[in-house]
């Protein structure tokens, strides 16, 4: 009677390990973490993990509202309608030299008074709020829409002063 060697037995173990690793990877990427999160307290910022591209050109000046402790982007020189920025993933709120702002990965620090050019798009979150997170109403601009500026990429920053 012939005895089987380890070479005669099909090697299934490594394939099973690969399949298990693929399922683990899919579970990590399909996490239940919300796409929109709020971070910081002063300033409070909104951050979003992006699944699509927003390509409209956006520009304005970063401002800070002490009452809401939130940042806004509005027309250069002030006045006009402002929008609440929704920053790319891993953006952090900062306070440097008495100025509030954000630290954007691969861009650096943007402080109140700085000009911002970015790719992105607008959304009306008071009418169509994101699921899974409660955005403080006073962080949204006044008016029925609550327009936010979803920033997919910061292109340029013009430093103030």
Backbone as JSON Lines, residues from 0, in Angstrom:
{"i":0,"aa":"X","n":[0.84,-1.17,0.0],"ca":[0.0,0.0,0.0],"c":[0.89,1.24,0.0]}
{"i":1,"aa":"X","n":[0.52,2.14,-0.82],"ca":[1.3,3.37,-0.96],"c":[0.92,4.35,0.15]}
{"i":2,"aa":"X","n":[1.92,4.96,0.7],"ca":[1.69,5.97,1.73],"c":[1.71,7.35,1.09]}
{"i":3,"aa":"X","n":[0.83,8.21,1.57],"ca":[0.75,9.58,1.05],"c":[1.83,10.44,1.69]}
{"i":4,"aa":"X","n":[2.44,11.24,0.88],"ca":[3.38,12.22,1.42],"c":[2.68,13.57,1.46]}
{"i":5,"aa":"X","n":[3.32,14.52,2.07],"ca":[2.72,15.86,2.15],"c":[2.59,16.48,0.77]}
{"i":6,"aa":"X","n":[3.36,15.96,-0.2],"ca":[3.25,16.49,-1.57],"c":[1.99,16.01,-2.27]}
{"i":7,"aa":"X","n":[1.43,14.88,-1.84],"ca":[0.24,14.33,-2.49],"c":[-1.05,15.01,-2.03]}
{"i":8,"aa":"X","n":[-1.01,15.66,-0.9],"ca":[-2.22,16.29,-0.35],"c":[-2.31,17.7,-0.89]}
{"i":9,"aa":"X","n":[-3.46,18.07,-1.45],"ca":[-3.61,19.44,-1.96],"c":[-3.42,20.45,-0.84]}
{"i":10,"aa":"X","n":[-2.81,21.55,-1.18],"ca":[-2.54,22.6,-0.2],"c":[-3.71,23.58,-0.21]}
{"i":11,"aa":"X","n":[-4.59,23.42,0.74],"ca":[-5.77,24.28,0.84],"c":[-5.56,25.36,1.88]}
{"i":12,"aa":"X","n":[-4.75,25.11,2.86],"ca":[-4.55,26.04,3.96],"c":[-4.19,27.45,3.51]}
{"i":13,"aa":"X","n":[-3.19,27.65,2.65],"ca":[-2.88,29.03,2.25],"c":[-4.03,29.73,1.55]}
{"i":14,"aa":"X","n":[-4.81,29.01,0.74],"ca":[-5.96,29.63,0.06],"c":[-6.99,30.08,1.09]}
{"i":15,"aa":"X","n":[-7.21,29.23,2.11],"ca":[-8.14,29.6,3.17],"c":[-7.69,30.83,3.93]}
{"i":16,"aa":"X","n":[-6.39,30.93,4.17],"ca":[-5.84,32.09,4.86],"c":[-6.06,33.34,4.02]}
{"i":17,"aa":"X","n":[-5.81,33.25,2.72],"ca":[-6.0,34.39,1.83],"c":[-7.46,34.84,1.82]}
{"i":18,"aa":"X","n":[-8.39,33.89,1.76],"ca":[-9.82,34.24,1.76],"c":[-10.19,34.9,3.09]}
{"i":19,"aa":"X","n":[-9.69,34.36,4.2],"ca":[-9.99,34.96,5.5],"c":[-9.45,36.38,5.59]}
{"i":20,"aa":"X","n":[-8.24,36.61,5.07],"ca":[-7.68,37.96,5.08],"c":[-8.49,38.92,4.22]}
{"i":21,"aa":"X","n":[-8.98,38.44,3.07],"ca":[-9.81,39.3,2.21],"c":[-11.1,39.69,2.92]}
{"i":22,"aa":"X","n":[-11.74,38.74,3.61],"ca":[-12.95,39.07,4.35],"c":[-12.67,40.06,5.47]}
{"i":23,"aa":"X","n":[-11.54,39.91,6.15],"ca":[-11.17,40.84,7.21],"c":[-10.95,42.24,6.65]}
{"i":24,"aa":"X","n":[-10.28,42.32,5.49],"ca":[-10.04,43.61,4.85],"c":[-11.34,44.27,4.43]}
{"i":25,"aa":"X","n":[-12.27,43.49,3.87],"ca":[-13.56,44.04,3.46],"c":[-14.33,44.54,4.68]}
{"i":26,"aa":"X","n":[-14.24,43.82,5.8],"ca":[-14.94,44.25,7.01],"c":[-14.39,45.58,7.51]}
{"i":27,"aa":"X","n":[-13.07,45.79,7.38],"ca":[-12.47,47.05,7.81],"c":[-12.89,48.2,6.93]}
{"i":28,"aa":"X","n":[-12.99,47.99,5.64],"ca":[-13.34,49.08,4.73],"c":[-14.83,49.36,4.74]}
{"i":29,"aa":"X","n":[-15.65,48.42,5.18],"ca":[-17.09,48.65,5.25],"c":[-17.51,48.89,6.69]}
{"i":30,"aa":"X","n":[-16.69,49.61,7.43],"ca":[-16.98,49.85,8.84],"c":[-18.23,50.7,8.98]}
{"i":31,"aa":"X","n":[-18.79,50.66,10.17],"ca":[-20.01,51.42,10.41],"c":[-19.7,52.84,10.86]}
{"i":32,"aa":"X","n":[-18.42,53.25,10.82],"ca":[-18.06,54.61,11.21],"c":[-18.73,55.61,10.26]}
{"i":33,"aa":"X","n":[-19.26,56.69,10.81],"ca":[-19.93,57.66,9.94],"c":[-18.96,58.32,8.97]}
{"i":34,"aa":"X","n":[-19.48,58.7,7.82],"ca":[-18.66,59.38,6.83],"c":[-18.38,60.81,7.27]}
{"i":35,"aa":"X","n":[-19.25,61.37,8.08],"ca":[-19.1,62.74,8.55],"c":[-18.86,62.7,10.06]}
{"i":36,"aa":"X","n":[-17.83,63.43,10.52],"ca":[-17.56,63.51,11.95],"c":[-17.31,64.96,12.34]}
{"i":37,"aa":"X","n":[-17.51,65.24,13.62],"ca":[-17.23,66.55,14.18],"c":[-16.05,66.38,15.12]}
{"i":38,"aa":"X","n":[-15.08,67.27,15.03],"ca":[-13.92,67.17,15.88],"c":[-13.55,68.54,16.43]}
{"i":39,"aa":"X","n":[-12.92,68.56,17.59],"ca":[-12.52,69.82,18.22],"c":[-13.65,70.46,18.98]}
{"i":40,"aa":"X","n":[-13.28,71.48,19.76],"ca":[-14.28,72.24,20.51],"c":[-14.2,73.74,20.23]}
{"i":41,"aa":"X","n":[-13.0,74.25,19.96],"ca":[-12.84,75.67,19.68],"c":[-11.55,75.9,18.88]}
{"i":42,"aa":"X","n":[-11.61,75.75,17.57],"ca":[-12.82,75.64,16.77],"c":[-13.33,74.2,16.66]}
{"i":43,"aa":"X","n":[-14.6,74.12,16.39],"ca":[-15.27,72.87,16.08],"c":[-15.24,72.76,14.56]}
{"i":44,"aa":"X","n":[-14.77,71.63,14.03],"ca":[-14.75,71.48,12.57],"c":[-15.49,70.21,12.16]}
{"i":45,"aa":"X","n":[-15.93,70.2,10.92],"ca":[-16.61,69.05,10.34],"c":[-15.67,68.42,9.32]}
{"i":46,"aa":"X","n":[-15.53,67.09,9.4],"ca":[-14.62,66.34,8.53],"c":[-15.43,65.24,7.86]}
{"i":47,"aa":"X","n":[-15.1,64.96,6.6],"ca":[-15.83,63.92,5.88],"c":[-14.85,63.01,5.14]}
{"i":48,"aa":"X","n":[-15.12,61.69,5.22],"ca":[-14.42,60.73,4.36],"c":[-15.13,60.76,3.02]}
{"i":49,"aa":"X","n":[-14.38,60.96,1.96],"ca":[-14.99,61.12,0.65],"c":[-15.04,59.81,-0.11]}
{"i":50,"aa":"X","n":[-16.15,59.61,-0.82],"ca":[-16.28,58.44,-1.68],"c":[-16.37,58.86,-3.14]}
{"i":51,"aa":"X","n":[-16.52,60.14,-3.41],"ca":[-16.61,60.62,-4.78],"c":[-15.85,61.92,-4.92]}
{"i":52,"aa":"X","n":[-15.72,62.37,-6.12],"ca":[-14.96,63.6,-6.37],"c":[-15.9,64.79,-6.52]}
{"i":53,"aa":"X","n":[-15.54,65.89,-5.9],"ca":[-16.22,67.17,-6.09],"c":[-15.22,68.05,-6.81]}
{"i":54,"aa":"X","n":[-15.58,68.58,-7.96],"ca":[-14.6,69.25,-8.81],"c":[-14.83,70.75,-9.03]}
{"i":55,"aa":"X","n":[-15.87,71.33,-8.44],"ca":[-16.11,72.76,-8.63],"c":[-15.0,73.56,-7.94]}
{"i":56,"aa":"X","n":[-14.63,74.7,-8.51],"ca":[-13.61,75.56,-7.91],"c":[-14.27,76.45,-6.87]}
{"i":57,"aa":"X","n":[-13.74,76.41,-5.66],"ca":[-14.26,77.2,-4.55],"c":[-13.17,78.14,-4.07]}
{"i":58,"aa":"X","n":[-13.53,79.35,-3.68],"ca":[-12.52,80.25,-3.11],"c":[-13.19,81.22,-2.15]}
{"i":59,"aa":"X","n":[-12.42,81.67,-1.17],"ca":[-12.92,82.61,-0.19],"c":[-11.93,82.76,0.94]}
{"i":60,"aa":"X","n":[-12.37,83.41,2.01],"ca":[-11.53,83.67,3.17],"c":[-12.06,82.88,4.36]}
{"i":61,"aa":"X","n":[-11.15,82.24,5.08],"ca":[-11.54,81.49,6.27],"c":[-11.83,82.46,7.4]}
{"i":62,"aa":"X","n":[-12.99,82.33,8.01],"ca":[-13.38,83.17,9.13],"c":[-13.79,82.29,10.31]}
{"i":63,"aa":"X","n":[-13.83,82.92,11.49],"ca":[-14.2,82.22,12.72],"c":[-15.35,82.96,13.36]}
{"i":64,"aa":"X","n":[-16.37,82.23,13.82],"ca":[-17.49,82.82,14.54],"c":[-17.41,82.41,16.01]}
{"i":65,"aa":"X","n":[-17.14,83.38,16.87],"ca":[-16.95,83.09,18.29],"c":[-18.2,82.49,18.93]}
{"i":66,"aa":"X","n":[-19.39,82.94,18.53],"ca":[-20.63,82.45,19.12],"c":[-20.84,80.96,18.92]}
{"i":67,"aa":"X","n":[-20.55,80.47,17.73],"ca":[-20.75,79.05,17.43],"c":[-19.47,78.23,17.58]}
{"i":68,"aa":"X","n":[-18.33,78.94,17.64],"ca":[-17.01,78.32,17.67],"c":[-16.72,77.51,16.41]}
{"i":69,"aa":"X","n":[-17.33,77.93,15.3],"ca":[-17.19,77.22,14.03],"c":[-16.49,78.1,13.0]}
{"i":70,"aa":"X","n":[-15.87,77.46,12.04],"ca":[-15.21,78.15,10.93],"c":[-16.16,78.27,9.76]}
{"i":71,"aa":"X","n":[-15.97,79.31,8.97],"ca":[-16.75,79.51,7.74],"c":[-15.81,79.97,6.64]}
{"i":72,"aa":"X","n":[-16.23,79.81,5.42],"ca":[-15.52,80.37,4.26],"c":[-16.49,81.3,3.57]}
{"i":73,"aa":"X","n":[-16.06,82.55,3.42],"ca":[-16.92,83.56,2.8],"c":[-16.15,84.34,1.75]}
{"i":74,"aa":"X","n":[-16.85,85.26,1.08],"ca":[-16.21,86.06,0.04],"c":[-15.03,86.86,0.61]}
{"i":75,"aa":"X","n":[-13.99,87.0,-0.19],"ca":[-12.83,87.81,0.22],"c":[-13.3,89.21,0.56]}
{"i":76,"aa":"X","n":[-12.79,89.77,1.64],"ca":[-13.18,91.12,2.06],"c":[-14.43,91.15,2.91]}
{"i":77,"aa":"X","n":[-15.02,89.98,3.2],"ca":[-16.21,89.91,4.05],"c":[-17.48,90.23,3.3]}
{"i":78,"aa":"X","n":[-18.59,90.23,4.02],"ca":[-19.89,90.47,3.41],"c":[-20.32,89.27,2.58]}
{"i":79,"aa":"X","n":[-21.55,89.27,2.15],"ca":[-22.04,88.17,1.31],"c":[-22.3,86.91,2.1]}
{"i":80,"aa":"X","n":[-22.69,85.88,1.39],"ca":[-23.04,84.61,1.99],"c":[-21.8,83.77,2.28]}
{"i":81,"aa":"X","n":[-21.73,83.2,3.47],"ca":[-20.63,82.3,3.82],"c":[-21.16,80.87,3.85]}
{"i":82,"aa":"X","n":[-20.23,79.93,3.86],"ca":[-20.59,78.52,3.94],"c":[-19.7,77.84,4.97]}
{"i":83,"aa":"X","n":[-20.22,76.81,5.59],"ca":[-19.44,76.03,6.54],"c":[-18.58,75.05,5.77]}
{"i":84,"aa":"X","n":[-17.26,75.06,5.98],"ca":[-16.42,74.1,5.27],"c":[-16.51,72.7,5.88]}
{"i":85,"aa":"X","n":[-16.53,71.7,5.03],"ca":[-16.44,70.31,5.44],"c":[-15.1,69.82,4.9]}
{"i":86,"aa":"X","n":[-14.16,69.57,5.81],"ca":[-12.77,69.33,5.46],"c":[-12.51,67.88,5.11]}
{"i":87,"aa":"X","n":[-11.43,67.62,4.33],"ca":[-11.06,66.23,4.02],"c":[-10.66,65.46,5.27]}
{"i":88,"aa":"X","n":[-10.67,64.14,5.17],"ca":[-10.29,63.25,6.27],"c":[-8.96,63.65,6.88]}
{"i":89,"aa":"X","n":[-8.85,63.42,8.16],"ca":[-7.63,63.64,8.94],"c":[-7.27,65.11,9.13]}
{"i":90,"aa":"X","n":[-8.15,66.04,8.74],"ca":[-7.94,67.46,9.03],"c":[-8.17,67.66,10.52]}
{"i":91,"aa":"X","n":[-7.33,68.49,11.15],"ca":[-7.42,68.73,12.59],"c":[-7.63,70.21,12.87]}
{"i":92,"aa":"X","n":[-8.42,70.54,13.9],"ca":[-8.56,71.94,14.31],"c":[-7.29,72.41,15.0]}
{"i":93,"aa":"X","n":[-6.96,73.7,14.83],"ca":[-5.77,74.26,15.49],"c":[-6.09,75.64,16.06]}
{"i":94,"aa":"X","n":[-5.29,76.04,17.04],"ca":[-5.31,77.38,17.62],"c":[-3.85,77.8,17.72]}
{"i":95,"aa":"X","n":[-3.46,78.78,16.89],"ca":[-2.06,79.22,16.83],"c":[-2.03,80.74,16.94]}
{"i":96,"aa":"X","n":[-1.33,81.24,17.94],"ca":[-1.2,82.68,18.12],"c":[-2.53,83.4,18.24]}
{"i":97,"aa":"X","n":[-3.5,82.77,18.88],"ca":[-4.82,83.37,19.05],"c":[-5.73,83.25,17.83]}
{"i":98,"aa":"X","n":[-5.26,82.63,16.75],"ca":[-6.08,82.43,15.54],"c":[-6.48,80.97,15.43]}
{"i":99,"aa":"X","n":[-7.73,80.78,15.06],"ca":[-8.24,79.43,14.88],"c":[-8.15,79.04,13.42]}
{"i":100,"aa":"X","n":[-8.08,77.75,13.2],"ca":[-8.0,77.25,11.84],"c":[-7.93,75.74,11.8]}
{"i":101,"aa":"X","n":[-7.3,75.23,10.74],"ca":[-7.2,73.79,10.54],"c":[-5.8,73.43,10.04]}
{"i":102,"aa":"X","n":[-5.44,72.2,10.29],"ca":[-4.23,71.62,9.71],"c":[-4.7,70.53,8.76]}
{"i":103,"aa":"X","n":[-4.53,70.77,7.46],"ca":[-5.0,69.85,6.41],"c":[-3.83,68.99,5.95]}
{"i":104,"aa":"X","n":[-4.01,67.65,5.94],"ca":[-2.92,66.78,5.49],"c":[-2.42,67.17,4.1]}
{"i":105,"aa":"X","n":[-1.12,67.14,3.92],"ca":[-0.44,67.45,2.65],"c":[-0.59,68.91,2.22]}
{"i":106,"aa":"X","n":[-1.2,69.75,3.06],"ca":[-1.36,71.18,2.75],"c":[-0.7,72.02,3.82]}
{"i":107,"aa":"X","n":[-1.03,71.75,5.08],"ca":[-0.51,72.52,6.2],"c":[-1.61,73.29,6.89]}
{"i":108,"aa":"X","n":[-1.2,74.3,7.62],"ca":[-2.12,75.08,8.45],"c":[-2.8,76.18,7.65]}
{"i":109,"aa":"X","n":[-4.11,76.32,7.87],"ca":[-4.9,77.41,7.31],"c":[-5.56,78.09,8.51]}
{"i":110,"aa":"X","n":[-5.3,79.39,8.68],"ca":[-5.83,80.13,9.83],"c":[-6.86,81.15,9.38]}
{"i":111,"aa":"X","n":[-7.69,81.59,10.35],"ca":[-8.69,82.61,10.04],"c":[-8.01,83.82,9.4]}
{"i":112,"aa":"X","n":[-8.63,84.33,8.34],"ca":[-8.07,85.44,7.59],"c":[-7.33,84.99,6.34]}
{"i":113,"aa":"X","n":[-6.92,83.71,6.28],"ca":[-6.24,83.19,5.09],"c":[-7.23,82.97,3.96]}
{"i":114,"aa":"X","n":[-6.75,83.21,2.74],"ca":[-7.54,82.9,1.56],"c":[-7.38,81.43,1.21]}
{"i":115,"aa":"X","n":[-8.47,80.83,0.73],"ca":[-8.47,79.4,0.41],"c":[-9.02,79.21,-0.99]}
{"i":116,"aa":"X","n":[-8.3,78.44,-1.82],"ca":[-8.82,77.96,-3.1],"c":[-8.87,76.45,-3.01]}
{"i":117,"aa":"X","n":[-10.01,75.88,-3.39],"ca":[-10.17,74.44,-3.24],"c":[-11.08,73.88,-4.32]}
{"i":118,"aa":"X","n":[-11.0,72.57,-4.49],"ca":[-11.97,71.85,-5.3],"c":[-13.01,71.31,-4.34]}
{"i":119,"aa":"X","n":[-14.24,71.33,-4.76],"ca":[-15.28,70.82,-3.88],"c":[-16.65,71.03,-4.47]}
{"i":120,"aa":"X","n":[-17.63,71.07,-3.59],"ca":[-19.01,71.26,-4.02],"c":[-19.86,71.67,-2.84]}
{"i":121,"aa":"X","n":[-21.03,72.16,-3.13],"ca":[-21.93,72.61,-2.08],"c":[-23.02,71.6,-1.79]}
{"i":122,"aa":"X","n":[-23.55,71.68,-0.59],"ca":[-24.67,70.83,-0.19],"c":[-25.5,71.59,0.83]}
{"i":123,"aa":"X","n":[-26.79,71.32,0.86],"ca":[-27.69,72.0,1.78],"c":[-28.04,71.07,2.93]}
{"i":124,"aa":"X","n":[-27.25,71.14,3.99],"ca":[-27.39,70.18,5.09],"c":[-28.55,70.48,6.02]}
{"i":125,"aa":"X","n":[-29.08,71.68,6.04],"ca":[-30.25,71.91,6.89],"c":[-31.45,71.21,6.25]}
{"i":126,"aa":"X","n":[-31.5,71.22,4.93],"ca":[-32.58,70.53,4.21],"c":[-32.31,69.04,4.1]}
{"i":127,"aa":"X","n":[-31.06,68.66,3.86],"ca":[-30.68,67.25,3.65],"c":[-29.49,66.91,4.55]}
{"i":128,"aa":"X","n":[-29.7,66.74,5.85],"ca":[-28.57,66.5,6.76],"c":[-27.92,65.13,6.51]}
{"i":129,"aa":"X","n":[-26.62,65.03,6.8],"ca":[-25.96,63.74,6.66],"c":[-26.46,62.77,7.73]}
{"i":130,"aa":"X","n":[-26.44,61.5,7.43],"ca":[-26.91,60.52,8.42],"c":[-25.77,60.17,9.38]}
{"i":131,"aa":"X","n":[-26.13,59.8,10.57],"ca":[-25.17,59.29,11.53],"c":[-24.46,60.32,12.39]}
{"i":132,"aa":"X","n":[-24.73,61.61,12.19],"ca":[-24.07,62.64,12.99],"c":[-25.01,63.84,13.1]}
{"i":133,"aa":"X","n":[-25.01,64.48,14.27],"ca":[-25.83,65.67,14.47],"c":[-24.94,66.9,14.34]}
{"i":134,"aa":"X","n":[-25.14,67.66,13.29],"ca":[-24.38,68.9,13.08],"c":[-25.06,69.99,13.9]}
{"i":135,"aa":"X","n":[-24.32,70.67,14.78],"ca":[-24.94,71.76,15.54],"c":[-25.52,72.81,14.59]}
{"i":136,"aa":"X","n":[-26.78,73.16,14.81],"ca":[-27.45,74.08,13.9],"c":[-26.73,75.42,13.79]}
{"i":137,"aa":"X","n":[-26.12,75.89,14.92],"ca":[-25.45,77.19,14.87],"c":[-24.13,77.12,14.09]}
{"i":138,"aa":"X","n":[-23.68,75.92,13.71],"ca":[-22.49,75.82,12.85],"c":[-22.86,75.98,11.38]}
{"i":139,"aa":"X","n":[-24.11,75.82,11.06],"ca":[-24.55,76.02,9.68],"c":[-24.88,77.49,9.47]}
{"i":140,"aa":"X","n":[-24.6,78.03,8.29],"ca":[-24.91,79.43,8.04],"c":[-26.41,79.7,8.18]}
{"i":141,"aa":"X","n":[-26.77,80.95,8.48],"ca":[-28.19,81.27,8.6],"c":[-28.91,81.05,7.27]}
{"i":142,"aa":"X","n":[-30.21,80.89,7.38],"ca":[-31.02,80.69,6.18],"c":[-31.61,79.29,6.16]}
{"i":143,"aa":"X","n":[-32.53,79.06,5.24],"ca":[-33.25,77.79,5.23],"c":[-32.4,76.61,4.75]}
{"i":144,"aa":"X","n":[-31.32,76.86,4.01],"ca":[-30.57,75.76,3.41],"c":[-29.45,75.21,4.29]}
{"i":145,"aa":"X","n":[-28.72,76.06,4.99],"ca":[-27.57,75.61,5.76],"c":[-26.49,75.07,4.84]}
{"i":146,"aa":"X","n":[-26.05,75.9,3.92],"ca":[-25.1,75.47,2.89],"c":[-23.73,75.16,3.48]}
{"i":147,"aa":"X","n":[-23.21,73.99,3.12],"ca":[-21.86,73.6,3.49],"c":[-21.03,73.52,2.21]}
{"i":148,"aa":"X","n":[-19.73,73.72,2.37],"ca":[-18.78,73.66,1.26],"c":[-17.94,72.4,1.48]}
{"i":149,"aa":"X","n":[-18.23,71.34,0.75],"ca":[-17.51,70.08,0.89],"c":[-16.21,70.2,0.1]}
{"i":150,"aa":"X","n":[-15.1,70.2,0.82],"ca":[-13.78,70.4,0.21],"c":[-13.15,69.04,-0.05]}
{"i":151,"aa":"X","n":[-12.9,68.74,-1.32],"ca":[-12.25,67.48,-1.65],"c":[-10.73,67.64,-1.76]}
{"i":152,"aa":"X","n":[-10.29,68.86,-2.1],"ca":[-8.84,69.12,-2.21],"c":[-8.57,70.6,-2.08]}
{"i":153,"aa":"X","n":[-7.64,70.97,-1.2],"ca":[-7.2,72.36,-1.08],"c":[-6.12,72.57,-2.13]}
{"i":154,"aa":"X","n":[-6.32,73.58,-2.98],"ca":[-5.38,73.85,-4.09],"c":[-4.34,74.88,-3.68]}
{"i":155,"aa":"X","n":[-4.78,75.95,-3.0],"ca":[-3.85,77.03,-2.64],"c":[-4.34,77.73,-1.38]}
{"i":156,"aa":"X","n":[-3.37,78.26,-0.64],"ca":[-3.67,79.05,0.55],"c":[-2.9,80.36,0.43]}
{"i":157,"aa":"X","n":[-3.61,81.49,0.62],"ca":[-2.99,82.81,0.64],"c":[-2.96,83.28,2.08]}
{"i":158,"aa":"X","n":[-1.78,83.4,2.64],"ca":[-1.65,83.78,4.05],"c":[-2.02,85.23,4.27]}
{"i":159,"aa":"X","n":[-2.75,85.48,5.36],"ca":[-3.07,86.86,5.72],"c":[-1.91,87.45,6.51]}
{"i":160,"aa":"X","n":[-1.73,88.77,6.37],"ca":[-0.73,89.5,7.14],"c":[0.58,88.88,7.15]}
